[in-house]
Amino acid sequence: MRLRRLTAGLIGVPALLLCGTTGQALADSATSTSTSTTGTSTVTLTVAKSGAEYSTVQAAVDAVPDDSATPYLISIAPGSYAERVTVPAAKLHLTLEGASHRAADVVITSADYNQEVNPLTGKAYGTEGSATVHVKANDFTAEYLTFANTFDKTVDPTVTGTQAVAIAMEGDRQQYLHDAFYGHQDTLLSWDSSATTDLRQYVYDSEVSGDVDFIFGNGSLVVDRSTIDALNDGIYSKAYLTAPATPAALSHGILVTGSTVSTTLADNALYLGRAWKPATDSDPQAVFRDTLLPQAVNTAGPWLGISGATWSSGRYGEYGNTGPGAATAASDVRPVLDEAAAADDTAASYLSGADGWDPVAAATAPPPTTGDRRSVSEPRLPSVCRTLTAALTIGKDRLFSAADEAAPPDTARIQAALDACAGTGASVLLTTGRTPGTHPADFLSAPLTVHAGEYLVVGEKATLYATRDATAYQQAGKAVCGSIGSTGTGCNPFVSVNGRDAGVEGTGTGAHQGRIDGRGDLTVLGTTASWWDLAVTAKDEGLKQVNPRLIQSNSADDVTFAHVTLANAAKQHLFIARSIGATVWGVTVDTPANTLNTDGFDLDSSTEATITDSSVMDGDDCVALTTNNAAESQVSVSGLHCYGTHGLSIGSGTTYGLDAIQFTHNTLDGKDIWGNVSSLDNGIRVKSYPGAGGTVTNLSYADTCMTGVQNLIVVTPNYAAPTGTSIPWFKSVTIDGATAVDSVTGATSDLEGYSADYPSGITLRHVHLDATSVTAAYANITLDDTDLSPAGPGVTVTDTGVPDPGHHGHSGGQHCSFPGFPHS
């Protein structure tokens, strides 16, 4: 689960801001009882700002009888509760639950810190005492809540005791489900004050944010299938994920399993943990397993010590991790466990204890082996921070007045609104404000920047037009924007998304959907050539056009692009680079097929991304996954409808490797709505070349439908002339369910590997194409229910099935549907 709006609301502000949906009100304020599945009645107490039994969480906790055998549930209505909460040890069998079942809606928050003087005692709080919430009871559960400590050391830089705990877990058999924990130093503490017993805590499907030692303590703590976000907001330049202080007598300390670590920190600035030895019997233990690690992990030594302590390889380990920051082999600084050594490092082992406690029994399904491992749902519109109303009307030729074109009048006011709304989790909404026929509906702007924790939303029937002035996009010290030459670098994008929990969205449907128009077809201001003309000239002369992308996101995690139309880009429409957790949903790309380099969606060096439920018409790739800077993995592409594009593409840059990529339920039409045919009319395409090559593993295409396509399935390591020695190696490509109808005359497929040493591994299952011509070389090919018969040098074929003319696979011809483009 991604709490995509929550963290944004905390960035860069002294107090917590709640944005977005507030959840439903409590039906009534009466105490209620219900019967649990075990037959024991549960008493429910209610908390809300008004209209409930209690107005504070602490008051409701205090009302729970001590040492009660009856379970109590405290249901908390949406709101921000600025209070410190203590759950005493005598409050047994207690559950705190957010009533809206959305963690971002119910926030318990304070800003106390270690060195701060407690007004009740006259002494410093200390680390444990700084906690916003302190839970001492056994058998405690918290669901759908945010625990936040918003202390910011930049507010008072003289403070040295900057530990500020969001939650102190000091009880056995505690569960934290679907929650969020926000802080900086020492966010989440698992602690036994006596250090004589094994206290077990389980954090599941949650988000933990911080920067220094922010998952720490001496208990047995499991963080399972969660997101761990190492903040990069200027408070610290480095981050340390864990600080275990496990007693030597305990076998288990901190386990992070099946999770995702995200950050935008620089390379080598992220550490997995620091050994903490607060007592002579401390022997810290921590393991990361089956977890996605980002590029920023320090390669020279991700484990350190605190106050002179050193770490011991016998109590630390990594196993089965993925992502660009994962260790590939054991070393002196990175202990990688083998299967036998990791057998005990499971959530069940850490939590079972003498009583066999098993809170993970109901949630043991493993993450998918390919595709995005997140549970992604359709994005909801954020709340509105600022609304801007259109003040322009464009002509039928999509040109504005000469004065407006020379000095786009909306740039300053849109950017000022974006600057003001940064970090709120809310949006700048561009709206027509129109009564049909009486009000303008258009905005004209130079390049814009969307900051962390905010969204640019283009309202129904409104259009945001990009300036035609090339100088507005100019990158300092680069090639002249709007020229052609040996490099294509020189233009800033029209919209830059520069921080996490941010994005671009729209409202409306079909032709009325909010729209961003790059006007690539119109002449660049002061010239007689359009952006697209420059691309044609550059191609004819063997050079590159220096044109701006429409939207670009760099090193920004949890970005969202949804329900907006992107049209007529001068170059690529949406380019997402080095991101963890990107979501593209319901986006329409509306550009003719006879343009050049106008890709729909480009995903570069990113992990855990979903691109879905979108329609793409453009002059290059429908979607392209590439690795210009780092590895790419755990990507899902589904429900795309492509018109006149270059296909569903991997590459051409595969240098850093791609893994666990899944394409499902996509359609391709070789023509756009005007009848233009793509210049490279492809369906499924995996491409690279020596110099840009790397390993591709666990790539799957399932249920693909094609009509009017020429190059049906293309797997080639010879896409371009060699530029170096890094060899493409397509180890495992599976195409399960592919159908082609009405293919272009002479349609064919190409299944190639680089050489006998680098053969492609290809599986074709339920593949039925109406054009069966195929060339092949250096490939190990497995066939199961397909009408292709590949053969060639270095080709081995294993046929595991018998073709059945009456069966057309998962997406057989009778099941293929090719929807019309939404603006047709």
C-alpha positions in Angstrom: 0.0 0.0 0.0 1.3 3.4 -0.9 0.2 6.3 1.2 1.0 8.7 -1.6 -0.6 11.8 -0.2 0.5 11.5 3.4 4.2 12.1 3.3 3.8 15.0 0.9 1.7 16.8 3.5 4.6 16.6 6.0 7.4 17.8 3.9 8.9 21.2 4.7 6.2 22.4 7.1 6.4 22.9 10.9 3.0 21.2 11.6 1.1 18.4 10.0 -1.2 19.3 7.1 -4.1 17.1 6.3 -5.2 17.1 2.7 -7.5 15.0 0.5 -10.4 12.8 1.5 -11.5 13.1 5.1 -13.5 9.9 5.3 -17.0 9.3 6.5 -18.4 10.7 9.7 -19.2 8.4 12.6 -22.8 7.3 12.4 -23.4 7.9 16.1 -21.4 8.4 19.4 -22.9 5.6 21.4 -20.7 2.9 22.8 -21.3 -0.3 20.9 -20.5 -4.0 21.2 -19.8 -6.5 18.6 -19.0 -10.2 18.6 -15.6 -11.3 17.3 -15.0 -14.4 15.3 -13.9 -16.1 18.5 -17.3 -15.3 20.1 -15.9 -12.7 22.5 -17.8 -9.4 22.6 -15.8 -6.4 21.6 -16.6 -3.0 23.1 -16.3 -0.1 20.7 -15.5 3.5 21.9 -15.5 6.4 19.5 -13.2 9.4 19.1 -13.8 12.5 17.0 -13.3 16.2 17.1 -17.0 16.5 17.8 -20.0 14.3 18.1 -18.3 11.3 19.6 -17.8 9.9 23.1 -14.3 11.3 23.3 -12.6 14.2 21.7 -9.0 12.9 22.4 -7.4 9.5 21.9 -5.9 9.5 25.4 -9.3 10.0 27.0 -10.7 7.0 25.2 -7.6 4.9 26.2 -8.1 6.0 29.8 -11.7 4.8 29.7 -10.7 1.2 28.9 -10.8 -0.9 32.0 -7.5 -2.2 33.3 -6.6 -5.9 32.9 -9.8 -6.5 31.0 -10.4 -9.9 29.3 -12.9 -8.2 27.0 -11.4 -6.7 23.8 -11.8 -3.0 23.3 -11.8 -1.2 19.9 -11.3 2.6 19.8 -12.6 3.9 16.4 -11.0 7.3 15.6 -12.7 9.6 13.1 -10.6 11.5 10.5 -8.6 14.4 11.8 -5.3 15.5 13.2 -5.0 14.8 16.9 -2.2 16.9 18.4 -1.6 15.0 21.5 0.8 12.6 23.2 -0.8 9.2 23.9 0.3 6.5 26.4 -1.3 3.0 26.4 -0.4 1.6 29.8 0.5 -2.0 30.3 -2.8 -2.8 31.9 -4.8 -1.9 28.8 -4.9 -5.4 27.3 -6.5 -6.6 24.1 -6.9 -3.1 22.8 -7.2 -2.0 19.1 -6.9 1.6 17.8 -8.4 1.9 14.4 -8.8 4.8 11.9 -12.5 4.9 11.1 -12.0 5.7 7.4 -9.6 2.8 6.8 -7.1 5.2 5.3 -4.0 6.0 7.4 -3.5 9.5 5.9 -6.9 10.5 7.3 -6.2 9.9 11.0 -3.0 11.4 12.4 -1.7 11.4 16.0 1.0 14.0 16.1 3.4 15.9 18.3 6.9 17.5 18.0 8.7 16.7 21.2 12.4 15.7 21.2 15.0 14.1 23.4 16.6 17.3 24.8 13.3 19.1 25.3 12.4 19.7 29.0 9.2 18.0 30.1 7.1 20.7 31.8 5.7 18.1 34.2 9.0 16.8 35.5 11.5 19.6 34.7 13.8 17.1 33.1 14.6 16.3 29.5 12.2 13.9 27.8 15.0 11.6 26.6 14.6 9.5 23.5 11.9 7.1 24.7 10.1 9.9 26.5 9.9 12.0 23.3 7.5 9.5 21.7 4.2 10.8 20.3 2.6 7.5 21.2 4.0 5.0 23.8 2.3 1.6 23.8 3.3 -0.5 26.8 0.4 -3.1 26.6 0.6 -6.6 25.3 -1.8 -7.8 22.6 -2.2 -4.4 21.1 -3.2 -3.6 17.5 -3.2 -0.3 15.5 -4.8 -0.1 12.1 -5.1 2.7 9.5 -3.4 5.3 11.6 -0.5 7.7 11.2 1.9 8.2 14.1 3.9 11.4 13.5 6.7 13.3 15.2 7.3 16.5 13.3 10.2 17.9 15.2 12.5 19.6 12.7 16.1 20.3 13.8 16.3 23.2 11.3 13.8 25.2 13.4 16.3 25.2 16.3 19.8 24.3 15.0 21.3 24.5 18.5 19.5 21.3 19.6 21.9 18.4 19.9 19.5 15.8 21.3 17.4 15.6 18.1 16.0 12.1 18.7 12.2 12.5 18.2 10.2 9.2 18.4 6.9 8.8 16.6 6.0 5.6 18.4 7.6 3.6 21.2 6.5 -0.1 21.1 7.0 -1.6 24.5 4.8 -4.6 24.7 4.6 -8.2 23.4 2.4 -9.4 20.5 1.8 -6.0 19.1 0.5 -5.5 15.5 0.6 -2.4 13.3 -1.3 -2.9 10.1 -1.8 -0.5 7.2 -0.2 2.4 9.3 2.2 5.2 8.6 5.1 6.3 10.9 6.6 9.7 10.2 9.6 11.3 11.8 13.3 12.1 11.3 15.7 10.7 13.8 14.4 7.6 15.7 10.9 7.3 14.2 10.0 3.8 15.2 11.3 2.3 18.5 10.9 -1.4 19.5 11.9 -1.5 23.1 12.0 -3.6 26.3 13.1 -1.4 29.2 14.3 -4.4 31.2 15.9 -6.2 28.2 15.1 -9.5 29.9 12.2 -10.6 27.8 11.6 -10.9 24.1 9.0 -8.4 23.0 7.6 -9.1 19.5 6.1 -6.4 17.2 4.8 -6.9 13.7 4.5 -4.0 11.2 2.6 -4.9 8.0 1.7 -3.0 4.8 2.8 0.3 6.3 5.0 3.2 5.5 8.0 4.2 7.7 9.7 7.5 7.0 12.8 9.0 8.6 16.5 9.6 8.1 18.7 8.6 11.1 18.3 5.2 12.9 14.6 5.5 12.3 13.8 1.8 12.8 15.6 0.9 16.1 15.6 -0.9 19.4 16.2 -4.2 21.2 12.9 -6.0 20.5 12.1 -8.6 17.9 10.6 -6.4 15.2 9.4 -7.5 11.7 8.6 -4.9 9.0 6.8 -6.9 6.4 5.7 -5.8 2.9 6.0 -2.2 3.7 7.6 0.9 2.3 10.6 2.4 4.1 11.3 5.9 2.9 14.6 7.6 3.7 13.9 11.2 3.6 15.8 13.7 1.5 14.5 17.1 2.6 17.6 19.0 3.6 17.7 18.0 7.2 20.3 15.3 6.8 22.4 14.4 3.8 22.7 10.8 4.7 20.2 8.2 6.1 20.6 5.2 8.3 17.6 2.8 8.1 18.0 0.7 11.3 19.8 0.7 14.6 19.4 -2.7 16.2 20.4 -3.1 19.9 19.5 -6.8 20.3 20.5 -8.5 23.6 23.0 -11.3 23.0 20.6 -13.8 24.6 18.0 -13.2 21.8 18.3 -14.8 18.5 16.2 -12.2 16.6 16.3 -8.5 16.3 15.1 -6.5 13.3 13.9 -8.1 10.1 12.8 -6.2 7.0 11.2 -8.6 4.5 9.3 -8.3 1.2 9.5 -4.5 1.4 10.6 -1.5 -0.7 13.2 1.0 0.4 12.9 4.3 -1.4 14.9 7.6 -1.4 16.2 10.4 -3.6 19.4 10.7 -1.7 22.7 10.6 -3.6 24.6 7.5 -4.4 26.4 6.0 -1.3 24.4 8.2 1.1 22.1 5.4 2.4 23.1 2.9 5.0 21.2 -0.3 6.0 22.0 0.1 9.7 24.2 1.1 12.6 25.1 -1.2 15.4 23.8 0.2 18.7 25.2 -1.2 22.0 23.5 0.6 24.9 24.4 -2.3 27.3 27.3 -4.7 27.7 25.1 -7.6 26.7 24.0 -6.0 23.4 24.8 -8.0 20.3 22.8 -6.2 17.5 21.1 -8.3 14.9 19.4 -7.2 11.6 18.5 -8.8 8.3 17.1 -7.4 5.0 15.5 -10.0 2.8 13.4 -10.1 -0.4 13.4 -6.3 -0.3 14.0 -3.8 -3.1 17.0 -1.6 -2.4 17.6 1.7 -4.2 20.8 2.9 -6.0 21.7 5.1 -3.0 22.9 2.2 -0.8 26.5 2.7 0.2 28.6 0.2 -1.7 31.7 0.6 0.5 30.0 -0.5 3.6 26.3 -0.2 4.3 26.7 -1.3 8.0 28.2 1.0 10.6 28.4 1.4 14.3 27.3 4.1 16.9 29.6 5.7 19.4 32.6 3.4 18.6 30.6 0.2 18.4 31.4 -2.1 15.5 29.1 -4.4 13.6 29.5 -8.2 13.5 28.9 -10.0 10.3 27.5 -12.9 12.3 24.4 -10.9 13.3 23.8 -9.0 10.0 22.8 -10.2 6.6 21.1 -9.7 3.3 19.2 -12.4 1.3 17.2 -12.3 -1.9 17.1 -8.6 -2.2 16.5 -6.8 -5.6 17.0 -3.4 -7.1 20.1 -1.4 -8.0 21.3 -1.3 -4.4 21.1 -5.0 -3.7 24.4 -6.9 -3.1 25.1 -9.5 -5.8 27.6 -11.5 -3.7 28.9 -11.7 -0.2 31.9 -9.6 0.8 33.7 -8.4 3.9 31.4 -5.4 4.1 28.2 -7.0 2.9 27.3 -10.4 4.5 25.0 -12.1 2.0 23.3 -15.2 3.5 23.0 -18.4 1.7 19.7 -20.3 1.7 20.5 -22.4 4.8 21.7 -19.4 6.8 18.5 -17.4 5.9 16.1 -20.2 6.7 15.4 -18.8 10.1 15.1 -15.2 9.0 11.4 -15.2 8.3 8.6 -13.3 9.9 7.2 -16.4 11.5 10.5 -17.3 13.1 11.1 -13.9 14.5 7.6 -13.7 16.0 6.6 -17.2 17.1 8.3 -17.3 20.5 7.4 -19.9 23.0 3.7 -19.5 22.5 3.7 -19.9 18.7 2.3 -16.4 18.0 1.7 -16.1 14.2 0.2 -12.8 13.1 1.4 -13.3 9.6 -0.5 -16.5 9.0 -3.4 -14.7 7.2 -1.1 -12.7 5.0 1.6 -15.0 3.7 1.0 -14.8 0.0 4.4 -14.1 -1.6 4.8 -10.9 -3.7 4.5 -11.4 -7.5 7.6 -12.6 -9.1 7.1 -10.2 -12.0 5.5 -6.8 -12.3 4.9 -4.1 -9.7 4.8 -5.6 -6.2 2.7 -2.7 -4.8 -1.0 -2.9 -4.4 -2.0 -0.1 -6.8 -5.5 1.4 -7.0 -6.8 4.1 -9.3 -5.5 7.5 -8.1 -8.0 9.8 -6.5 -7.8 13.6 -7.1 -6.0 15.4 -4.3 -7.6 18.3 -2.5 -7.2 21.8 -4.0 -4.6 24.2 -2.6 -5.0 26.9 -5.2 -7.5 27.4 -8.1 -6.5 29.4 -11.2 -9.1 30.3 -13.8 -8.3 30.5 -17.5 -8.0 34.1 -18.9 -7.1 33.3 -22.6 -8.9 32.1 -25.7 -6.8 30.4 -28.4 -7.5 30.8 -32.1 -8.6 28.0 -34.4 -5.0 27.6 -35.5 -4.0 27.1 -31.8 -2.1 30.3 -31.8 -2.4 33.2 -29.4 -1.7 36.9 -30.0 1.8 37.8 -30.8 2.3 39.5 -27.5 1.1 36.5 -25.5 3.2 34.1 -27.5 6.3 36.3 -26.8 5.6 36.5 -23.1 3.3 33.7 -22.0 1.0 35.4 -19.4 0.2 32.4 -17.3 3.8 31.3 -16.4 4.2 33.5 -13.3 0.9 32.9 -11.7 0.9 29.1 -12.2 4.5 28.8 -10.9 3.7 31.1 -7.9 0.8 28.8 -7.0 3.0 25.7 -7.4 5.6 27.3 -5.2 3.0 28.2 -2.5 1.4 24.7 -2.5 4.6 22.7 -2.3 4.6 20.1 0.5 0.8 20.3 1.1 -0.2 17.1 -0.7 -2.8 19.2 -2.5 -3.1 20.5 -6.0 -3.0 23.6 -8.2 -6.1 23.3 -10.2 -6.3 24.9 -13.7 -10.0 25.4 -14.5 -12.0 27.0 -17.3 -14.4 28.6 -14.8 -16.6 28.7 -17.8 -20.2 29.1 -18.7 -20.3 27.6 -22.2 -19.6 30.1 -24.9 -18.8 33.0 -22.5 -15.5 32.2 -20.8 -12.0 31.4 -22.0 -10.6 27.9 -21.4 -6.9 28.1 -22.1 -3.6 28.7 -20.4 -0.3 29.6 -22.1 2.9 29.1 -20.2 6.7 28.7 -20.3 8.3 25.7 -18.5 6.9 24.9 -15.0 8.2 23.0 -12.0 6.0 20.8 -9.8 7.6 20.4 -6.4 7.5 17.6 -3.8 4.2 17.0 -2.2 1.9 18.7 -4.7 0.0 18.1 -8.0 -0.7 20.1 -11.1 -4.3 19.3 -12.1 -5.8 20.4 -15.5 -9.5 20.7 -15.2 -12.2 19.4 -17.5 -12.2 21.2 -20.9 -9.2 23.3 -19.9 -6.0 23.2 -22.0 -2.5 24.2 -20.8 -0.5 25.2 -23.9 3.3 25.2 -24.1 5.1 28.2 -25.4 6.6 28.1 -28.9 9.6 30.2 -27.7 12.6 27.9 -27.8 14.7 30.2 -25.6 12.3 29.6 -22.7 13.4 26.0 -22.6 17.2 26.6 -22.9 19.5 24.5 -20.6 22.6 26.4 -19.5 25.7 25.4 -21.2 24.0 22.9 -23.6 23.2 22.8 -27.3 20.8 25.5 -28.5 17.2 24.5 -27.9 15.4 24.4 -31.2 18.5 23.5 -33.2 19.8 20.3 -34.7 23.3 18.8 -34.1 25.3 15.9 -32.7 23.5 15.9 -29.4 19.8 16.1 -28.4 20.4 17.7 -25.0 19.7 21.4 -24.6 16.1 21.9 -23.7 14.3 21.7 -20.3 11.0 20.0 -20.4 7.7 21.9 -20.4 6.7 20.4 -17.0 9.3 19.2 -14.6 8.2 17.0 -11.6 11.1 17.4 -9.1 10.0 15.7 -5.9 8.3 12.7 -4.4 4.6 12.4 -3.8 3.9 14.7 -6.7 2.5 14.5 -10.3 0.2 15.8 -13.0 -3.4 14.8 -13.2 -6.6 15.9 -14.9 -10.4 15.8 -14.7 -13.0 15.0 -17.3 -13.3 12.2 -19.8 -12.8 11.6 -23.5 -12.4 14.8 -25.6 -13.2 16.9 -22.5 -10.4 15.5 -20.4 -7.9 18.2 -19.1 -5.2 18.6 -21.7 -1.6 19.7 -22.0 -0.6 20.6 -25.6 3.1 20.9 -26.6 2.2 22.3 -30.0 5.0 20.4 -31.7 3.3 20.8 -35.0 3.4 24.6 -34.9 6.4 26.8 -35.9 9.0 27.6 -33.3 8.6 31.3 -32.5 10.7 33.4 -34.9 11.3 30.6 -37.3 9.5 28.9 -40.2 10.0 25.3 -39.0 8.0 23.4 -36.4 9.5 21.2 -33.7 8.5 18.2 -35.7 10.1 19.7 -38.9 13.4 19.9 -36.9 13.1 16.2 -36.1 12.6 15.3 -39.8 15.6 17.5 -40.9 17.8 16.0 -38.2 16.9 12.4 -39.3 17.6 13.3 -42.9 21.0 14.7 -42.0 21.9 11.9 -39.6 21.8 14.4 -36.6 19.6 14.9 -33.6 16.9 17.5 -32.9 17.2 19.6 -29.7 13.5 19.6 -28.7 11.9 19.7 -25.2 10.0 16.8 -23.6 6.5 17.6 -22.6 6.7 16.2 -19.0 9.8 14.8 -17.2 10.2 13.4 -13.7 13.7 12.9 -12.4 14.6 10.9 -9.2 11.1 11.5 -7.7 9.5 8.6 -5.9 5.7 7.8 -5.7 4.9 10.1 -8.6 1.4 10.0 -10.2 0.2 10.9 -13.7 -3.5 10.3 -14.1 -6.6 11.1 -16.2 -5.0 13.8 -18.3 -4.4 14.1 -22.1 -0.9 14.8 -23.4 -0.9 16.1 -27.0 1.5 17.1 -29.7 4.8 16.9 -27.7 7.8 18.3 -29.4 9.7 15.2 -28.2 8.7 12.5 -25.7 5.4 13.0 -23.9 6.1 11.6 -20.4 9.6 10.6 -19.4 10.1 9.1 -15.9 13.6 8.5 -14.7 15.1 6.9 -11.5 11.8 6.6 -9.7 10.5 4.1 -7.2 6.7 3.8 -7.1 5.6 5.6 -10.3 1.9 5.3 -11.3 0.5 6.2 -14.8 -3.2 5.6 -15.0 -5.9 6.8 -17.4 -3.6 9.0 -19.5 -4.3 9.7 -23.2 -1.5 10.6 -25.6 -2.9 12.3 -28.6 -0.3 12.8 -31.4 -0.2 11.7 -35.0 1.8 8.6 -35.9 3.8 10.3 -38.6 5.9 12.3 -36.1 9.3 11.4 -34.9 10.6 10.6 -31.4 7.3 11.5 -29.7 7.2 8.4 -27.4 4.1 8.0 -25.2 5.6 6.8 -22.0 9.3 6.3 -21.2 10.4 4.6 -18.0 14.1 4.8 -17.3 16.1 3.1 -14.5 13.0 2.8 -12.3 11.5 0.2 -10.0 8.0 -0.7 -8.8 6.0 1.1 -11.4 2.6 0.6 -12.9 1.4 2.0 -16.3 -2.2 1.1 -17.0 -5.6 1.8 -18.5 -4.3 4.4 -21.0 -4.6 5.1 -24.8 -1.5 6.1 -26.7 -1.2 7.5 -30.2 2.2 8.9 -31.2 5.1 8.7 -33.6 7.4 6.4 -31.6 7.2 3.8 -28.8 3.8 3.4 -27.2 5.8 2.6 -24.0 9.6 2.1 -23.7 11.5 0.7 -20.7 15.2 1.5 -20.7 18.2 1.8 -18.3 20.3 4.8 -18.9 21.5 5.2 -15.3 20.5 2.1 -13.2 18.7 -1.2 -13.3 15.0 -1.4 -13.9 12.7 -4.0 -12.2 9.2 -4.8 -10.9 7.2 -2.9 -13.6 3.7 -3.7 -14.7 2.2 -2.4 -18.1 -1.4 -3.3 -18.6 -4.5 -2.2 -20.4 -2.7 0.0 -22.9 -4.3 0.7 -26.3 -1.6 1.8 -28.8 -2.3 3.4 -32.2 0.3 3.9 -34.9 3.2 3.5 -32.5 6.5 1.6 -32.5 5.2 -0.9 -30.0 5.6 -2.2 -26.5 9.3 -1.8 -26.2 12.2 -2.9 -24.0 15.4 -0.9 -24.7 17.3 0.1 -26.6 19.4 0.8 -23.5 19.5 -2.3 -21.4 23.0 -1.7 -20.0 22.1 -1.9 -16.3 19.7 -4.8 -16.7 15.9 -5.2 -16.6 14.1 -7.8 -14.4 10.6 -8.8 -13.5 8.8 -6.8 -16.2 5.2 -7.8 -17.0 3.0 -6.6 -19.9 -0.6 -7.8 -19.8 -3.8 -7.3 -21.7 -2.5 -4.7 -24.2 -3.7 -4.0 -27.8 -1.9 -2.5 -30.7 -3.3 -1.0 -33.9 -0.8 -0.2 -36.7 -2.6 3.0 -37.7 -3.6 6.2 -36.0 -7.1 7.7 -36.3 -6.2 9.5 -39.5 -4.9 6.4 -41.2 -1.2 7.2 -40.7 1.0 4.1 -40.4 3.8 4.1 -37.9 7.3 4.5 -39.4 8.3 1.4 -37.5 5.1 -0.6 -37.2 5.9 -2.9 -34.3 3.9 -5.0 -31.8 6.1 -6.7 -29.1 9.6 -5.4 -29.3 12.8 -6.2 -27.2 15.8 -4.3 -28.7 19.3 -3.3 -27.8 22.8 -3.4 -29.3 26.5 -3.8 -28.2 27.5 -0.7 -26.3 24.1 -0.3 -24.8 23.5 -3.9 -23.9 22.8 -5.7 -20.6 20.8 -8.6 -19.2 17.1 -8.9 -19.5 15.4 -11.5 -17.2 11.9 -12.4 -16.3 10.2 -10.4 -19.0 6.7 -11.5 -19.9 4.0 -10.4 -22.4 0.6 -11.9 -21.7 -2.6 -11.6 -23.7 -1.4 -9.2 -26.5 -3.7 -8.3 -29.4 -2.4 -6.8 -32.6 -4.1 -5.6 -35.8 -2.5 -4.0 -38.9 1.0 -4.5 -37.5 4.0 -5.3 -39.7 6.7 -6.4 -37.2 4.8 -8.6 -34.9 7.3 -10.0 -32.4 10.8 -8.5 -32.5 13.6 -9.7 -30.2 16.9 -8.3 -31.5 20.3 -7.5 -30.0 21.3 -5.8 -33.3 19.0 -2.8 -33.2 21.8 -0.4 -34.0 25.5 -0.4 -35.0 27.7 -1.4 -32.1 29.1 1.5 -30.0 30.9 -0.6 -27.3 31.4 -4.0 -25.9 28.5 -4.4 -23.4 26.4 -7.2 -25.0 22.6 -7.5 -24.9 21.5 -10.8 -23.3 17.8 -11.5 -23.3 17.9 -14.5 -20.9 14.1 -15.1 -20.4 11.4 -13.6 -22.5 8.0 -15.2 -22.3 5.1 -14.4 -24.7 2.0 -16.1 -23.4 -1.1 -15.4 -25.4 -0.6 -13.2 -28.5 -2.9 -12.8 -31.5 -2.4 -10.9 -34.7 -5.2 -10.2 -37.2 -5.2 -8.2 -40.5 -1.5 -8.0 -40.4 0.3 -5.8 -43.0 1.4 -7.7 -46.2 4.8 -9.2 -45.6 4.4 -9.1 -41.8 7.1 -11.1 -39.9 8.7 -11.8 -36.6 12.3 -11.8 -35.6 13.7 -14.0 -32.7 17.4 -13.3 -32.2 20.2 -13.7 -29.7 23.6 -12.1 -29.9 25.8 -15.2 -30.2 26.2 -18.8 -29.1 27.6 -17.4 -25.8 24.7 -14.9 -25.4 21.6 -16.8 -26.7 18.1 -15.4 -26.1 15.8 -17.5 -24.1 12.3 -17.2 -25.6 9.1 -19.0 -24.7 6.1 -18.8 -27.1 2.9 -20.1 -25.6 -0.6 -19.7 -27.2 0.8 -17.5 -29.9 -1.3 -17.3 -33.0 -0.4 -14.9 -35.7 -2.0 -14.5 -39.1 1.5 -14.0 -40.6 3.8 -16.8 -39.6 7.1 -15.7 -41.3 9.8 -15.7 -38.8 13.6 -15.4 -38.7 15.7 -16.7 -35.8 19.3 -16.9 -34.7 21.2 -17.8 -31.5 18.1 -18.5 -29.4 16.8 -21.3 -27.2 13.1 -21.3 -28.0 10.3 -23.2 -26.2 7.0 -23.6 -28.1 3.6 -24.5 -26.7 0.5 -24.2 -28.8 1.9 -21.8 -31.5 1.8 -21.7 -35.3 5.4 -20.3 -35.6 8.2 -22.6 -36.7 11.5 -20.7 -35.9 14.8 -22.1 -37.2 18.2 -20.7 -37.9 21.9 -20.7 -36.9 22.4 -21.4 -33.2 18.7 -22.0 -32.7 17.4 -24.8 -30.5 13.6 -25.5 -30.3 11.7 -27.4 -27.7 8.1 -28.0 -28.5 6.1 -28.9 -25.4 2.6 -28.7 -26.8 0.6 -29.6 -29.9 -0.8 -26.7 -32.0 -4.6 -26.7 -31.9 -6.2 -24.8 -34.8 -9.4 -24.4 -32.7 -7.6 -22.8 -29.8 -6.4 -19.2 -29.9 -4.7 -18.9 -26.6 -5.5 -16.5 -23.8 -6.3 -13.7 -26.2 -7.4 -15.7 -29.2 -8.7 -13.9 -32.2 -12.3 -14.2 -31.2 -11.5 -12.5 -27.9 -9.5 -9.6 -29.3 -11.2 -6.2 -29.1 -9.7 -3.1 -30.5 -11.3 0.0 -29.0 -11.6 3.3 -30.8 -9.3 6.1 -29.7 -11.1 8.1 -27.1 -11.0 11.3 -29.1 -12.0 9.8 -32.4 
